[in-house]
Amino acid sequence: MTGPGTLALAAALICFAIFFGNVSAGAAGAGVFLGDVAEMLMLVAASVLFVVGVLAREAAARSGKG
């Protein structure tokens, strides 16, 4: 699992896990550890990192390096 885009996809997974944990904690009534703006930025970061990872893998597959 050391192909192109792997680091970006792993970072996207971590960002999304933090976002999901924050939303789940808020829904459970346990309180949140991220504010509204930080939560939005975490979701944006996860989305951008996911797109970067997917595009890197697609570029590698098209060039025959994947």
PDB file of N, CA, C, O and CB in Angstrom:
ATOM      1  N   MET A   1       0.831  -1.193   0.000  1.00  0.00           N
ATOM      2  CA  MET A   1       0.000   0.000   0.000  1.00  0.00           C
ATOM      3  C   MET A   1       0.871   1.250   0.000  1.00  0.00           C
ATOM      4  O   MET A   1       0.636   2.183   0.768  1.00  0.00           O
ATOM      5  CB  MET A   1      -0.943   0.002   1.211  1.00  0.00           C
ATOM      6  N   THR A   2       1.856   1.258  -0.852  1.00  0.00           N
ATOM      7  CA  THR A   2       2.733   2.422  -0.934  1.00  0.00           C
ATOM      8  C   THR A   2       2.678   3.053  -2.313  1.00  0.00           C
ATOM      9  O   THR A   2       3.645   3.672  -2.757  1.00  0.00           O
ATOM     10  CB  THR A   2       4.167   2.034  -0.594  1.00  0.00           C
ATOM     11  N   GLY A   3       1.559   2.901  -2.985  1.00  0.00           N
ATOM     12  CA  GLY A   3       1.420   3.461  -4.322  1.00  0.00           C
ATOM     13  C   GLY A   3       1.202   4.963  -4.271  1.00  0.00           C
ATOM     14  O   GLY A   3       1.136   5.561  -3.196  1.00  0.00           O
ATOM     15  N   PRO A   4       1.092   5.561  -5.442  1.00  0.00           N
ATOM     16  CA  PRO A   4       0.864   7.002  -5.512  1.00  0.00           C
ATOM     17  C   PRO A   4      -0.505   7.366  -4.933  1.00  0.00           C
ATOM     18  O   PRO A   4      -1.503   6.689  -5.178  1.00  0.00           O
ATOM     19  CB  PRO A   4       0.973   7.490  -6.966  1.00  0.00           C
ATOM     20  N   GLY A   5      -0.524   8.431  -4.175  1.00  0.00           N
ATOM     21  CA  GLY A   5      -1.776   8.897  -3.584  1.00  0.00           C
ATOM     22  C   GLY A   5      -2.137   8.241  -2.269  1.00  0.00           C
ATOM     23  O   GLY A   5      -3.137   8.604  -1.649  1.00  0.00           O
ATOM     24  N   THR A   6      -1.336   7.278  -1.831  1.00  0.00           N
ATOM     25  CA  THR A   6      -1.665   6.559  -0.605  1.00  0.00           C
ATOM     26  C   THR A   6      -1.617   7.467   0.618  1.00  0.00           C
ATOM     27  O   THR A   6      -2.481   7.389   1.491  1.00  0.00           O
ATOM     28  CB  THR A   6      -0.716   5.391  -0.417  1.00  0.00           C
ATOM     29  N   LEU A   7      -0.616   8.320   0.676  1.00  0.00           N
ATOM     30  CA  LEU A   7      -0.501   9.233   1.822  1.00  0.00           C
ATOM     31  C   LEU A   7      -1.689  10.188   1.880  1.00  0.00           C
ATOM     32  O   LEU A   7      -2.227  10.445   2.957  1.00  0.00           O
ATOM     33  CB  LEU A   7       0.813  10.032   1.745  1.00  0.00           C
ATOM     34  N   ALA A   8      -2.098  10.712   0.735  1.00  0.00           N
ATOM     35  CA  ALA A   8      -3.246  11.627   0.702  1.00  0.00           C
ATOM     36  C   ALA A   8      -4.524  10.906   1.105  1.00  0.00           C
ATOM     37  O   ALA A   8      -5.345  11.468   1.831  1.00  0.00           O
ATOM     38  CB  ALA A   8      -3.409  12.242  -0.697  1.00  0.00           C
ATOM     39  N   LEU A   9      -4.705   9.679   0.650  1.00  0.00           N
ATOM     40  CA  LEU A   9      -5.906   8.927   1.014  1.00  0.00           C
ATOM     41  C   LEU A   9      -5.913   8.563   2.496  1.00  0.00           C
ATOM     42  O   LEU A   9      -6.968   8.580   3.131  1.00  0.00           O
ATOM     43  CB  LEU A   9      -6.013   7.661   0.168  1.00  0.00           C
ATOM     44  N   ALA A  10      -4.752   8.237   3.051  1.00  0.00           N
ATOM     45  CA  ALA A  10      -4.668   7.937   4.478  1.00  0.00           C
ATOM     46  C   ALA A  10      -4.970   9.180   5.305  1.00  0.00           C
ATOM     47  O   ALA A  10      -5.664   9.102   6.319  1.00  0.00           O
ATOM     48  CB  ALA A  10      -3.278   7.387   4.833  1.00  0.00           C
ATOM     49  N   ALA A  11      -4.450  10.330   4.873  1.00  0.00           N
ATOM     50  CA  ALA A  11      -4.734  11.582   5.576  1.00  0.00           C
ATOM     51  C   ALA A  11      -6.211  11.937   5.471  1.00  0.00           C
ATOM     52  O   ALA A  11      -6.794  12.454   6.425  1.00  0.00           O
ATOM     53  CB  ALA A  11      -3.875  12.723   5.013  1.00  0.00           C
ATOM     54  N   ALA A  12      -6.822  11.665   4.320  1.00  0.00           N
ATOM     55  CA  ALA A  12      -8.259  11.912   4.154  1.00  0.00           C
ATOM     56  C   ALA A  12      -9.062  11.037   5.101  1.00  0.00           C
ATOM     57  O   ALA A  12     -10.043  11.491   5.690  1.00  0.00           O
ATOM     58  CB  ALA A  12      -8.692  11.657   2.700  1.00  0.00           C
ATOM     59  N   LEU A  13      -8.652   9.785   5.247  1.00  0.00           N
ATOM     60  CA  LEU A  13      -9.343   8.881   6.162  1.00  0.00           C
ATOM     61  C   LEU A  13      -9.236   9.364   7.601  1.00  0.00           C
ATOM     62  O   LEU A  13     -10.213   9.308   8.348  1.00  0.00           O
ATOM     63  CB  LEU A  13      -8.777   7.471   6.042  1.00  0.00           C
ATOM     64  N   ILE A  14      -8.068   9.834   7.993  1.00  0.00           N
ATOM     65  CA  ILE A  14      -7.878  10.345   9.354  1.00  0.00           C
ATOM     66  C   ILE A  14      -8.731  11.582   9.585  1.00  0.00           C
ATOM     67  O   ILE A  14      -9.386  11.702  10.620  1.00  0.00           O
ATOM     68  CB  ILE A  14      -6.398  10.668   9.611  1.00  0.00           C
ATOM     69  N   CYS A  15      -8.726  12.506   8.624  1.00  0.00           N
ATOM     70  CA  CYS A  15      -9.548  13.721   8.759  1.00  0.00           C
ATOM     71  C   CYS A  15     -11.021  13.376   8.847  1.00  0.00           C
ATOM     72  O   CYS A  15     -11.748  13.946   9.661  1.00  0.00           O
ATOM     73  CB  CYS A  15      -9.308  14.670   7.580  1.00  0.00           C
ATOM     74  N   PHE A  16     -11.467  12.441   8.009  1.00  0.00           N
ATOM     75  CA  PHE A  16     -12.879  12.075   8.045  1.00  0.00           C
ATOM     76  C   PHE A  16     -13.227  11.355   9.341  1.00  0.00           C
ATOM     77  O   PHE A  16     -14.327  11.534   9.864  1.00  0.00           O
ATOM     78  CB  PHE A  16     -13.232  11.197   6.845  1.00  0.00           C
ATOM     79  N   ALA A  17     -12.320  10.551   9.867  1.00  0.00           N
ATOM     80  CA  ALA A  17     -12.580   9.867  11.137  1.00  0.00           C
ATOM     81  C   ALA A  17     -12.731  10.874  12.277  1.00  0.00           C
ATOM     82  O   ALA A  17     -13.582  10.706  13.151  1.00  0.00           O
ATOM     83  CB  ALA A  17     -11.446   8.874  11.455  1.00  0.00           C
ATOM     84  N   ILE A  18     -11.910  11.913  12.265  1.00  0.00           N
ATOM     85  CA  ILE A  18     -12.032  12.961  13.286  1.00  0.00           C
ATOM     86  C   ILE A  18     -13.364  13.679  13.134  1.00  0.00           C
ATOM     87  O   ILE A  18     -14.059  13.924  14.120  1.00  0.00           O
ATOM     88  CB  ILE A  18     -10.861  13.973  13.185  1.00  0.00           C
ATOM     89  N   PHE A  19     -13.721  14.017  11.894  1.00  0.00           N
ATOM     90  CA  PHE A  19     -15.005  14.667  11.628  1.00  0.00           C
ATOM     91  C   PHE A  19     -16.159  13.787  12.094  1.00  0.00           C
ATOM     92  O   PHE A  19     -17.068  14.258  12.777  1.00  0.00           O
ATOM     93  CB  PHE A  19     -15.150  14.985  10.128  1.00  0.00           C
ATOM     94  N   PHE A  20     -16.121  12.508  11.725  1.00  0.00           N
ATOM     95  CA  PHE A  20     -17.184  11.581  12.092  1.00  0.00           C
ATOM     96  C   PHE A  20     -17.276  11.404  13.609  1.00  0.00           C
ATOM     97  O   PHE A  20     -18.371  11.338  14.169  1.00  0.00           O
ATOM     98  CB  PHE A  20     -16.957  10.230  11.420  1.00  0.00           C
ATOM     99  N   GLY A  21     -16.131  11.328  14.257  1.00  0.00           N
ATOM    100  CA  GLY A  21     -16.138  11.217  15.722  1.00  0.00           C
ATOM    101  C   GLY A  21     -16.738  12.434  16.384  1.00  0.00           C
ATOM    102  O   GLY A  21     -17.458  12.312  17.375  1.00  0.00           O
ATOM    103  N   ASN A  22     -16.453  13.604  15.849  1.00  0.00           N
ATOM    104  CA  ASN A  22     -17.015  14.831  16.400  1.00  0.00           C
ATOM    105  C   ASN A  22     -18.531  14.872  16.227  1.00  0.00           C
ATOM    106  O   ASN A  22     -19.255  15.232  17.156  1.00  0.00           O
ATOM    107  CB  ASN A  22     -16.378  16.050  15.737  1.00  0.00           C
ATOM    108  N   VAL A  23     -19.012  14.505  15.039  1.00  0.00           N
ATOM    109  CA  VAL A  23     -20.452  14.490  14.781  1.00  0.00           C
ATOM    110  C   VAL A  23     -21.135  13.440  15.648  1.00  0.00           C
ATOM    111  O   VAL A  23     -22.208  13.690  16.196  1.00  0.00           O
ATOM    112  CB  VAL A  23     -20.735  14.220  13.291  1.00  0.00           C
ATOM    113  N   SER A  24     -20.522  12.269  15.774  1.00  0.00           N
ATOM    114  CA  SER A  24     -21.104  11.200  16.593  1.00  0.00           C
ATOM    115  C   SER A  24     -21.164  11.590  18.062  1.00  0.00           C
ATOM    116  O   SER A  24     -22.155  11.323  18.743  1.00  0.00           O
ATOM    117  CB  SER A  24     -20.301   9.913  16.434  1.00  0.00           C
ATOM    118  N   ALA A  25     -20.100  12.223  18.548  1.00  0.00           N
ATOM    119  CA  ALA A  25     -20.093  12.660  19.947  1.00  0.00           C
ATOM    120  C   ALA A  25     -21.175  13.709  20.191  1.00  0.00           C
ATOM    121  O   ALA A  25     -21.838  13.687  21.228  1.00  0.00           O
ATOM    122  CB  ALA A  25     -18.711  13.224  20.330  1.00  0.00           C
ATOM    123  N   GLY A  26     -21.356  14.620  19.247  1.00  0.00           N
ATOM    124  CA  GLY A  26     -22.401  15.627  19.383  1.00  0.00           C
ATOM    125  C   GLY A  26     -23.789  15.012  19.347  1.00  0.00           C
ATOM    126  O   GLY A  26     -24.672  15.429  20.096  1.00  0.00           O
ATOM    127  N   ALA A  27     -23.992  14.019  18.480  1.00  0.00           N
ATOM    128  CA  ALA A  27     -25.292  13.359  18.384  1.00  0.00           C
ATOM    129  C   ALA A  27     -25.600  12.540  19.631  1.00  0.00           C
ATOM    130  O   ALA A  27     -26.761  12.396  20.013  1.00  0.00           O
ATOM    131  CB  ALA A  27     -25.338  12.464  17.154  1.00  0.00           C
ATOM    132  N   ALA A  28     -24.568  12.010  20.259  1.00  0.00           N
ATOM    133  CA  ALA A  28     -24.756  11.204  21.459  1.00  0.00           C
ATOM    134  C   ALA A  28     -24.917  12.066  22.713  1.00  0.00           C
ATOM    135  O   ALA A  28     -25.218  11.552  23.791  1.00  0.00           O
ATOM    136  CB  ALA A  28     -23.583  10.255  21.632  1.00  0.00           C
ATOM    137  N   GLY A  29     -24.719  13.364  22.569  1.00  0.00           N
ATOM    138  CA  GLY A  29     -24.862  14.256  23.708  1.00  0.00           C
ATOM    139  C   GLY A  29     -23.628  14.306  24.589  1.00  0.00           C
ATOM    140  O   GLY A  29     -23.691  14.808  25.711  1.00  0.00           O
ATOM    141  N   ALA A  30     -22.514  13.797  24.103  1.00  0.00           N
ATOM    142  CA  ALA A  30     -21.287  13.770  24.896  1.00  0.00           C
ATOM    143  C   ALA A  30     -20.485  15.051  24.754  1.00  0.00           C
ATOM    144  O   ALA A  30     -19.436  15.195  25.382  1.00  0.00           O
ATOM    145  CB  ALA A  30     -20.433  12.589  24.494  1.00  0.00           C
ATOM    146  N   GLY A  31     -20.955  15.974  23.949  1.00  0.00           N
ATOM    147  CA  GLY A  31     -20.216  17.207  23.709  1.00  0.00           C
ATOM    148  C   GLY A  31     -19.292  17.044  22.526  1.00  0.00           C
ATOM    149  O   GLY A  31     -18.893  15.931  22.184  1.00  0.00           O
ATOM    150  N   VAL A  32     -18.958  18.145  21.910  1.00  0.00           N
ATOM    151  CA  VAL A  32     -18.101  18.111  20.733  1.00  0.00           C
ATOM    152  C   VAL A  32     -16.726  18.654  21.084  1.00  0.00           C
ATOM    153  O   VAL A  32     -16.588  19.460  22.004  1.00  0.00           O
ATOM    154  CB  VAL A  32     -18.723  18.915  19.577  1.00  0.00           C
ATOM    155  N   PHE A  33     -15.713  18.218  20.355  1.00  0.00           N
ATOM    156  CA  PHE A  33     -14.359  18.715  20.607  1.00  0.00           C
ATOM    157  C   PHE A  33     -13.887  19.652  19.513  1.00  0.00           C
ATOM    158  O   PHE A  33     -12.802  20.223  19.615  1.00  0.00           O
ATOM    159  CB  PHE A  33     -13.392  17.558  20.739  1.00  0.00           C
ATOM    160  N   LEU A  34     -14.690  19.820  18.461  1.00  0.00           N
ATOM    161  CA  LEU A  34     -14.400  20.783  17.407  1.00  0.00           C
ATOM    162  C   LEU A  34     -15.571  21.758  17.307  1.00  0.00           C
ATOM    163  O   LEU A  34     -16.729  21.365  17.447  1.00  0.00           O
ATOM    164  CB  LEU A  34     -14.145  20.067  16.040  1.00  0.00           C
ATOM    165  N   GLY A  35     -15.267  23.008  17.067  1.00  0.00           N
ATOM    166  CA  GLY A  35     -16.316  23.992  16.847  1.00  0.00           C
ATOM    167  C   GLY A  35     -16.871  23.864  15.439  1.00  0.00           C
ATOM    168  O   GLY A  35     -16.448  23.000  14.670  1.00  0.00           O
ATOM    169  N   ASP A  36     -17.823  24.730  15.105  1.00  0.00           N
ATOM    170  CA  ASP A  36     -18.474  24.662  13.801  1.00  0.00           C
ATOM    171  C   ASP A  36     -17.492  24.902  12.653  1.00  0.00           C
ATOM    172  O   ASP A  36     -17.486  24.163  11.669  1.00  0.00           O
ATOM    173  CB  ASP A  36     -19.603  25.676  13.732  1.00  0.00           C
ATOM    174  N   VAL A  37     -16.667  25.933  12.787  1.00  0.00           N
ATOM    175  CA  VAL A  37     -15.728  26.260  11.712  1.00  0.00           C
ATOM    176  C   VAL A  37     -14.658  25.177  11.586  1.00  0.00           C
ATOM    177  O   VAL A  37     -14.308  24.785  10.473  1.00  0.00           O
ATOM    178  CB  VAL A  37     -15.070  27.632  11.966  1.00  0.00           C
ATOM    179  N   ALA A  38     -14.145  24.699  12.693  1.00  0.00           N
ATOM    180  CA  ALA A  38     -13.136  23.640  12.659  1.00  0.00           C
ATOM    181  C   ALA A  38     -13.715  22.351  12.075  1.00  0.00           C
ATOM    182  O   ALA A  38     -13.024  21.624  11.361  1.00  0.00           O
ATOM    183  CB  ALA A  38     -12.583  23.379  14.071  1.00  0.00           C
ATOM    184  N   GLU A  39     -14.963  22.074  12.374  1.00  0.00           N
ATOM    185  CA  GLU A  39     -15.621  20.897  11.812  1.00  0.00           C
ATOM    186  C   GLU A  39     -15.752  21.023  10.301  1.00  0.00           C
ATOM    187  O   GLU A  39     -15.507  20.060   9.574  1.00  0.00           O
ATOM    188  CB  GLU A  39     -17.002  20.697  12.448  1.00  0.00           C
ATOM    189  N   MET A  40     -16.136  22.202   9.826  1.00  0.00           N
ATOM    190  CA  MET A  40     -16.247  22.434   8.394  1.00  0.00           C
ATOM    191  C   MET A  40     -14.887  22.305   7.713  1.00  0.00           C
ATOM    192  O   MET A  40     -14.781  21.690   6.652  1.00  0.00           O
ATOM    193  CB  MET A  40     -16.845  23.814   8.124  1.00  0.00           C
ATOM    194  N   LEU A  41     -13.850  22.880   8.315  1.00  0.00           N
ATOM    195  CA  LEU A  41     -12.510  22.803   7.741  1.00  0.00           C
ATOM    196  C   LEU A  41     -11.994  21.372   7.705  1.00  0.00           C
ATOM    197  O   LEU A  41     -11.281  20.992   6.777  1.00  0.00           O
ATOM    198  CB  LEU A  41     -11.550  23.678   8.528  1.00  0.00           C
ATOM    199  N   MET A  42     -12.348  20.580   8.704  1.00  0.00           N
ATOM    200  CA  MET A  42     -11.940  19.174   8.733  1.00  0.00           C
ATOM    201  C   MET A  42     -12.593  18.407   7.587  1.00  0.00           C
ATOM    202  O   MET A  42     -11.945  17.577   6.951  1.00  0.00           O
ATOM    203  CB  MET A  42     -12.307  18.529  10.087  1.00  0.00           C
ATOM    204  N   LEU A  43     -13.870  18.677   7.317  1.00  0.00           N
ATOM    205  CA  LEU A  43     -14.556  18.018   6.217  1.00  0.00           C
ATOM    206  C   LEU A  43     -14.006  18.474   4.873  1.00  0.00           C
ATOM    207  O   LEU A  43     -13.858  17.662   3.960  1.00  0.00           O
ATOM    208  CB  LEU A  43     -16.051  18.288   6.291  1.00  0.00           C
ATOM    209  N   VAL A  44     -13.701  19.761   4.741  1.00  0.00           N
ATOM    210  CA  VAL A  44     -13.104  20.274   3.507  1.00  0.00           C
ATOM    211  C   VAL A  44     -11.730  19.636   3.287  1.00  0.00           C
ATOM    212  O   VAL A  44     -11.403  19.235   2.170  1.00  0.00           O
ATOM    213  CB  VAL A  44     -12.984  21.820   3.558  1.00  0.00           C
ATOM    214  N   ALA A  45     -10.933  19.542   4.344  1.00  0.00           N
ATOM    215  CA  ALA A  45      -9.607  18.931   4.223  1.00  0.00           C
ATOM    216  C   ALA A  45      -9.726  17.471   3.802  1.00  0.00           C
ATOM    217  O   ALA A  45      -8.973  17.010   2.944  1.00  0.00           O
ATOM    218  CB  ALA A  45      -8.837  19.039   5.553  1.00  0.00           C
ATOM    219  N   ALA A  46     -10.663  16.741   4.396  1.00  0.00           N
ATOM    220  CA  ALA A  46     -10.854  15.342   4.022  1.00  0.00           C
ATOM    221  C   ALA A  46     -11.257  15.223   2.561  1.00  0.00           C
ATOM    222  O   ALA A  46     -10.772  14.341   1.852  1.00  0.00           O
ATOM    223  CB  ALA A  46     -11.909  14.687   4.915  1.00  0.00           C
ATOM    224  N   SER A  47     -12.135  16.100   2.111  1.00  0.00           N
ATOM    225  CA  SER A  47     -12.589  16.065   0.719  1.00  0.00           C
ATOM    226  C   SER A  47     -11.456  16.389  -0.249  1.00  0.00           C
ATOM    227  O   SER A  47     -11.286  15.705  -1.258  1.00  0.00           O
ATOM    228  CB  SER A  47     -13.743  17.046   0.515  1.00  0.00           C
ATOM    229  N   VAL A  48     -10.688  17.417   0.050  1.00  0.00           N
ATOM    230  CA  VAL A  48      -9.580  17.812  -0.829  1.00  0.00           C
ATOM    231  C   VAL A  48      -8.518  16.720  -0.873  1.00  0.00           C
ATOM    232  O   VAL A  48      -8.021  16.384  -1.947  1.00  0.00           O
ATOM    233  CB  VAL A  48      -8.957  19.142  -0.355  1.00  0.00           C
ATOM    234  N   LEU A  49      -8.169  16.172   0.272  1.00  0.00           N
ATOM    235  CA  LEU A  49      -7.161  15.104   0.309  1.00  0.00           C
ATOM    236  C   LEU A  49      -7.636  13.860  -0.437  1.00  0.00           C
ATOM    237  O   LEU A  49      -6.842  13.183  -1.090  1.00  0.00           O
ATOM    238  CB  LEU A  49      -6.824  14.743   1.760  1.00  0.00           C
ATOM    239  N   PHE A  50      -8.919  13.564  -0.339  1.00  0.00           N
ATOM    240  CA  PHE A  50      -9.471  12.419  -1.070  1.00  0.00           C
ATOM    241  C   PHE A  50      -9.355  12.638  -2.580  1.00  0.00           C
ATOM    242  O   PHE A  50      -8.943  11.738  -3.311  1.00  0.00           O
ATOM    243  CB  PHE A  50     -10.948  12.184  -0.676  1.00  0.00           C
ATOM    244  N   VAL A  51      -9.715  13.821  -3.036  1.00  0.00           N
ATOM    245  CA  VAL A  51      -9.627  14.130  -4.465  1.00  0.00           C
ATOM    246  C   VAL A  51      -8.180  14.064  -4.944  1.00  0.00           C
ATOM    247  O   VAL A  51      -7.904  13.527  -6.017  1.00  0.00           O
ATOM    248  CB  VAL A  51     -10.219  15.522  -4.753  1.00  0.00           C
ATOM    249  N   VAL A  52      -7.250  14.609  -4.149  1.00  0.00           N
ATOM    250  CA  VAL A  52      -5.834  14.567  -4.519  1.00  0.00           C
ATOM    251  C   VAL A  52      -5.356  13.119  -4.625  1.00  0.00           C
ATOM    252  O   VAL A  52      -4.650  12.763  -5.569  1.00  0.00           O
ATOM    253  CB  VAL A  52      -4.979  15.342  -3.489  1.00  0.00           C
ATOM    254  N   GLY A  53      -5.739  12.291  -3.660  1.00  0.00           N
ATOM    255  CA  GLY A  53      -5.329  10.889  -3.687  1.00  0.00           C
ATOM    256  C   GLY A  53      -5.887  10.128  -4.873  1.00  0.00           C
ATOM    257  O   GLY A  53      -5.175   9.349  -5.507  1.00  0.00           O
ATOM    258  N   VAL A  54      -7.158  10.349  -5.175  1.00  0.00           N
ATOM    259  CA  VAL A  54      -7.780   9.667  -6.301  1.00  0.00           C
ATOM    260  C   VAL A  54      -7.164  10.125  -7.619  1.00  0.00           C
ATOM    261  O   VAL A  54      -6.898   9.305  -8.497  1.00  0.00           O
ATOM    262  CB  VAL A  54      -9.292   9.914  -6.307  1.00  0.00           C
ATOM    263  N   LEU A  55      -6.935  11.431  -7.763  1.00  0.00           N
ATOM    264  CA  LEU A  55      -6.329  11.933  -8.992  1.00  0.00           C
ATOM    265  C   LEU A  55      -4.900  11.429  -9.161  1.00  0.00           C
ATOM    266  O   LEU A  55      -4.474  11.148 -10.281  1.00  0.00           O
ATOM    267  CB  LEU A  55      -6.347  13.456  -9.003  1.00  0.00           C
ATOM    268  N   ALA A  56      -4.155  11.312  -8.065  1.00  0.00           N
ATOM    269  CA  ALA A  56      -2.796  10.782  -8.148  1.00  0.00           C
ATOM    270  C   ALA A  56      -2.807   9.321  -8.587  1.00  0.00           C
ATOM    271  O   ALA A  56      -1.981   8.903  -9.398  1.00  0.00           O
ATOM    272  CB  ALA A  56      -2.082  10.922  -6.798  1.00  0.00           C
ATOM    273  N   ARG A  57      -3.736   8.558  -8.054  1.00  0.00           N
ATOM    274  CA  ARG A  57      -3.828   7.152  -8.457  1.00  0.00           C
ATOM    275  C   ARG A  57      -4.275   7.011  -9.906  1.00  0.00           C
ATOM    276  O   ARG A  57      -3.787   6.143 -10.630  1.00  0.00           O
ATOM    277  CB  ARG A  57      -4.792   6.402  -7.545  1.00  0.00           C
ATOM    278  N   GLU A  58      -5.206   7.868 -10.329  1.00  0.00           N
ATOM    279  CA  GLU A  58      -5.661   7.811 -11.714  1.00  0.00           C
ATOM    280  C   GLU A  58      -4.536   8.193 -12.669  1.00  0.00           C
ATOM    281  O   GLU A  58      -4.372   7.564 -13.714  1.00  0.00           O
ATOM    282  CB  GLU A  58      -6.867   8.733 -11.920  1.00  0.00           C
ATOM    283  N   ALA A  59      -3.768   9.207 -12.322  1.00  0.00           N
ATOM    284  CA  ALA A  59      -2.647   9.618 -13.172  1.00  0.00           C
ATOM    285  C   ALA A  59      -1.611   8.499 -13.259  1.00  0.00           C
ATOM    286  O   ALA A  59      -1.061   8.249 -14.332  1.00  0.00           O
ATOM    287  CB  ALA A  59      -1.995  10.911 -12.629  1.00  0.00           C
ATOM    288  N   ALA A  60      -1.344   7.835 -12.160  1.00  0.00           N
ATOM    289  CA  ALA A  60      -0.377   6.737 -12.166  1.00  0.00           C
ATOM    290  C   ALA A  60      -0.895   5.559 -13.001  1.00  0.00           C
ATOM    291  O   ALA A  60      -0.124   4.902 -13.700  1.00  0.00           O
ATOM    292  CB  ALA A  60      -0.077   6.277 -10.722  1.00  0.00           C
ATOM    293  N   ALA A  61      -2.175   5.303 -12.925  1.00  0.00           N
ATOM    294  CA  ALA A  61      -2.744   4.198 -13.708  1.00  0.00           C
ATOM    295  C   ALA A  61      -2.692   4.501 -15.207  1.00  0.00           C
ATOM    296  O   ALA A  61      -2.457   3.608 -16.021  1.00  0.00           O
ATOM    297  CB  ALA A  61      -4.200   3.927 -13.276  1.00  0.00           C
ATOM    298  N   ARG A  62      -2.910   5.756 -15.558  1.00  0.00           N
ATOM    299  CA  ARG A  62      -2.894   6.129 -16.977  1.00  0.00           C
ATOM    300  C   ARG A  62      -1.471   6.092 -17.550  1.00  0.00           C
ATOM    301  O   ARG A  62      -1.273   5.792 -18.727  1.00  0.00           O
ATOM    302  CB  ARG A  62      -3.499   7.532 -17.163  1.00  0.00           C
ATOM    303  N   SER A  63      -0.490   6.402 -16.701  1.00  0.00           N
ATOM    304  CA  SER A  63       0.891   6.414 -17.199  1.00  0.00           C
ATOM    305  C   SER A  63       1.542   5.040 -17.090  1.00  0.00           C
ATOM    306  O   SER A  63       2.673   4.861 -17.541  1.00  0.00           O
ATOM    307  CB  SER A  63       1.720   7.441 -16.430  1.00  0.00           C
ATOM    308  N   GLY A  64       0.856   4.077 -16.506  1.00  0.00           N
ATOM    309  CA  GLY A  64       1.376   2.728 -16.415  1.00  0.00           C
ATOM    310  C   GLY A  64       2.275   2.483 -15.209  1.00  0.00           C
ATOM    311  O   GLY A  64       2.974   1.470 -15.164  1.00  0.00           O
ATOM    312  N   LYS A  65       2.272   3.390 -14.228  1.00  0.00           N
ATOM    313  CA  LYS A  65       3.120   3.227 -13.052  1.00  0.00           C
ATOM    314  C   LYS A  65       2.367   2.606 -11.881  1.00  0.00           C
ATOM    315  O   LYS A  65       2.980   2.331 -10.849  1.00  0.00           O
ATOM    316  CB  LYS A  65       3.694   4.564 -12.638  1.00  0.00           C
ATOM    317  N   GLY A  66       1.083   2.379 -11.999  1.00  0.00           N
ATOM    318  CA  GLY A  66       0.259   1.936 -10.886  1.00  0.00           C
ATOM    319  C   GLY A  66       0.200   0.500 -10.667  1.00  0.00           C
ATOM    320  O   GLY A  66      -0.476   0.043  -9.746  1.00  0.00           O
TER     321      GLY A  66
END
